[in-house]
Every structure is written in C-alpha cells, then in structure tokens.
Amino acid sequence: MLKKMFNRRFYQREKVELIARYFIEDQSVKYMGCTVVNLSRNGAGALFPRQEKLEAGAVVFFDIIAPVTFQQLRLKGEIKRTQKHGNVLYAGIQFIEALSEEAFSMLCKA
C-alpha cells in the first residue's frame, strides 16, 4: 500500500514501440508520424520530430493501429512535459479519458 502512495502513476507503464499518427489541436494542419514508446491506461510517452512545437497543455490526437488485431484506436491527450533527446522530442501525455483494459491489452501485445 505504501508503494502506491508514493508512486504518482495509478497504472504502471509498459514499454511498447507503436507507430502512430498525431495531430496537435489548434496547431497542426495535417497528421504526422510519431512513435509511442511507453503506455499505461492513463497516458503515454512518445517520440516526436525534434522540430515539433509541443508545449505543456497542448491537446494532441493519436491514431494507433493495434499490433495483433490491426484495429485503429483514436486517443486524445494533453502534453504534460517535453524533453529533447538527440534528434527527437520526448513528450509525456496524459489521456483525457483512460483506455479500457481491452484497448490497453490490444496495444501492448506484440
């Protein structure tokens, strides 16, 4: 119980490598490619092109294809933090609505 009190994430993140398309609300003019590198039911970490102008508070939409079922999932989240790593930009994203257990399982299957 104490461990949950000190861990700010309610759901554990899983390492994944999912190719996705994203669109930034009130900023993008078309969908662009990114890679989701970790995932929980409440959020994700994703790698974007370094030149992308992402700021905390921006709303981003993702289209992700589930690896096994090939079902397309559309997710909406808010950028919580960004950090530049070499030629990519890492962003931590909190989903507006938590993923269902079924959707999370579909995305985490390799």
Secondary structure, 3 states (H helix, E strand, C coil): CHHHHHCCCCCCCEEEEEEEEEEECCCCCCCEEEEEEEECCCEEEEEEECCCCCCCCCEEEEEEECCCCCCEEEEEEEEEEEEEECCEEEEEEEECCCCCHHHHHHHHCC
